[in-house]
Amino acid sequence: MSSPVAGRSNPTAWAAFWFGLAGLLLMPIPLFIGLVLGGGLSIVAAILAVIALLKGLARDGKGIAPVVFAAIFIALTWAGISAGGGIVW
């Protein structure tokens, strides 16, 4: 027997969510460390978010909410990097 919640879960979306959140939290570290760690994790999160979005759309939109939050985290990370986060002290 499967649980009723098992059909709604999208593990790829949750992975994108956590990678995006980790990238956002690590991005402010100065001296290019944040650029490498935060930027790298946000790129991985972006790839996972696209995959999760396609999986969610194939299942009638189930499990897309974490992808939306991951996209917000990714956008904030990239905006922070473009403003100098992770590069300058």
C-alpha angles and dihedrals in degrees: 000000000000125000119249091242094054093080092055099051121105108189093186090057091052091048089052089048094053095042090049092049092048090049091051092049095046096044097085094061105116133229097051092295091107091046092056098038100035095037093046093050091047091054090052089047091051092053091047091046092056091049091046092048091053091048091048093049090050088057095050095268098307114152098013098122095083089050090057092052091045089054090052091050091048092050092049091048093050091045090051092049092049089052091054102271114152092015108066127047 
